[in-house]
Amino acid sequence: MRNNQVRKLIFTALCITLGLILPQFNRFIPIPNAGAVLLPMHIPVLLAGFLCGLPYAALCGLILPLLSFAITGMPPIYPIGLSMMLELAAYGAITAILYKLTKGKVFVSLIGGMLGGRIVMGIANAILLGMAGNTYGVKAFVTAAFVTALPGIIIQIIIIPIIVVALRKAKLVETIA
C-alpha cells in the first residue's frame, strides 16, 4: 500500500471517529433535536471529501450513521439512518469530486457538496417515507434541509473552509492546481 493510501485511510478513520464523537455533545445543548439543527455528523464527512478523496469520503459518509446506530442507537436506522447514509455518502463524494474538478476551490466544493447531499436526502426521504405510507413533500424537504438545519449550515460554511485552509498550510491536504 502506498503512503498516500495509508494517509487517506487514517484520515478516513479520524473523520469517522470525529463523526461518532461530535454528536455526543448534543446532549449538553439545551435545544430540541440538536442533531438535526447543528448537523454534527456532517462536518467530518465534508472534511473527508477534502482530505481523502472520492471513495474514502463516500465510504465515511455511508458507514458513519450505521456505525453510530450500532454503538449509540442514534440515529434510528429507519428511515432517518438510511436517509443519512445516502445523504452523507453524497456529501463526501460530491465534495471530493468538486474539489478536484474546481482545482481546489474550497467554498465552491463545500456549497456544491452540501446542496447535492441535501437533494439526495430529499429523494431518499421521499422514497423511504413513501414506502412507509407517509408523504414527504417540498415543504417538509425545505423545512428539514434548510430551515431547521440553518444553524448547522452556517457552522459548516464558517468552520470547514478555515479547517481546510489550516490543513493546507500544514501540508495535510493536497493543494490542487
C-alpha positions in Angstrom: 0.0 0.0 0.0 1.4 3.4 -0.9 1.9 6.1 1.6 -0.9 8.2 0.2 -3.4 5.4 0.6 -2.4 4.9 4.2 -2.7 8.6 4.8 -6.2 8.6 3.3 -7.2 5.5 5.3 -6.0 7.2 8.5 -7.9 10.4 7.7 -11.0 8.4 6.9 -10.8 6.7 10.3 -10.2 10.0 12.1 -13.3 11.5 10.3 -15.4 8.5 11.3 -14.2 8.8 14.9 -14.9 12.5 14.9 -18.4 11.8 13.4 -19.1 9.4 16.3 -17.8 11.8 19.0 -19.3 15.2 17.9 -23.0 14.1 18.2 -22.4 13.1 21.8 -22.1 16.8 22.7 -25.7 17.3 21.6 -27.0 16.0 25.0 -25.4 19.1 26.6 -27.1 21.5 24.3 -30.5 22.6 25.6 -32.3 22.7 22.2 -34.8 20.2 20.9 -33.5 17.9 18.2 -30.0 19.3 18.4 -28.6 16.8 15.9 -31.0 18.0 13.1 -30.2 21.6 14.0 -26.4 21.5 14.4 -25.6 18.6 12.0 -22.5 17.3 13.9 -22.0 14.2 11.7 -21.9 16.3 8.5 -18.7 18.2 9.4 -16.3 15.2 9.4 -17.8 13.8 6.3 -17.4 17.1 4.4 -13.8 17.3 5.7 -13.3 13.7 4.4 -14.2 15.0 1.0 -11.3 17.4 1.1 -8.8 15.2 2.9 -9.5 11.7 1.5 -11.0 11.9 -2.0 -14.0 10.2 -3.5 -14.1 6.6 -2.5 -12.9 7.2 1.1 -15.2 10.2 1.7 -18.2 8.4 0.3 -17.5 5.3 2.4 -17.0 7.6 5.5 -20.5 9.1 4.9 -22.1 5.7 4.2 -20.9 3.9 7.3 -21.0 6.7 9.8 -24.7 6.7 10.6 -24.8 2.9 10.6 -21.9 2.7 13.0 -23.4 5.4 15.2 -26.6 3.5 15.3 -24.8 0.3 16.2 -22.9 2.0 19.0 -25.4 4.5 20.4 -28.8 3.7 18.9 -28.9 7.0 17.1 -30.0 7.9 14.6 -32.8 5.5 14.3 -31.9 3.3 11.4 -35.3 3.6 9.6 -35.9 5.9 7.9 -33.6 8.6 9.3 -30.4 6.4 9.4 -30.8 5.1 5.9 -31.5 8.5 4.5 -28.5 9.9 6.4 -26.3 7.1 5.0 -27.2 8.2 1.4 -27.0 11.9 2.2 -23.6 11.8 3.9 -22.2 9.5 1.3 -23.3 12.1 -1.3 -21.8 14.9 0.8 -18.4 13.2 0.8 -18.5 12.1 -2.8 -19.7 15.4 -4.3 -17.3 17.5 -2.2 -14.4 15.3 -3.2 -15.4 15.4 -6.9 -15.9 19.2 -6.9 -12.7 19.8 -5.1 -10.8 18.0 -7.8 -12.9 19.5 -10.7 -12.6 23.1 -9.4 -8.8 22.6 -8.8 -9.1 23.1 -5.1 -11.8 25.8 -4.7 -12.9 25.1 -1.2 -16.0 27.2 -1.0 -17.5 26.0 -4.3 -16.8 22.4 -3.4 -18.3 22.8 0.0 -21.5 24.5 -1.2 -21.9 22.0 -4.0 -21.4 19.1 -1.7 -23.9 20.5 0.8 -26.6 21.1 -1.8 -26.0 17.8 -3.5 -26.3 15.9 -0.3 -29.5 17.7 0.7 -31.0 16.8 -2.7 -30.1 13.1 -2.1 -31.6 13.3 1.4 -34.9 14.7 -0.1 -35.1 12.0 -2.7 -34.2 9.3 -0.1 -36.8 10.6 2.4 -39.5 10.8 -0.3 -38.9 7.1 -1.2 -38.4 5.8 2.3 -41.3 7.7 3.8 -43.5 6.9 0.8 -42.8 3.2 1.3 -44.0 3.6 4.9 -47.2 5.3 3.7 -46.1 8.8 4.7 -45.9 11.8 2.4 -42.7 13.9 2.1 -43.4 17.0 0.1 -41.4 20.1 -0.8 -42.4 21.9 2.4 -41.1 19.1 4.6 -37.9 18.9 2.5 -37.2 22.7 2.7 -38.0 22.7 6.4 -35.7 19.7 7.2 -32.9 20.5 4.8 -32.7 24.3 5.1 -34.8 25.9 7.9 -34.2 23.5 10.8 -30.6 22.9 9.7 -29.7 26.6 9.1 -27.5 26.9 12.3 -25.6 23.7 11.2 -25.3 25.1 7.7 -23.8 28.3 8.9 -21.4 26.5 11.2 -20.2 24.3 8.2 -19.8 27.3 5.9 -17.7 29.1 8.6 -15.6 26.3 10.1 -14.9 23.9 7.2 -13.0 26.4 5.0 -11.0 27.5 8.0 -10.0 23.9 8.8 -9.2 23.1 5.2 -7.0 26.2 4.8 -5.2 25.4 8.0 -4.7 21.8 6.9 -3.3 23.0 3.5 -0.8 25.2 5.4 0.2 22.2 7.4 0.5 20.3 4.1 -2.0 17.7 5.2 -4.4 18.5 2.4 -3.4 18.5 -1.3 -3.4 21.9 -2.9 -4.9 21.1 -6.3 -3.6 23.4 -9.0 
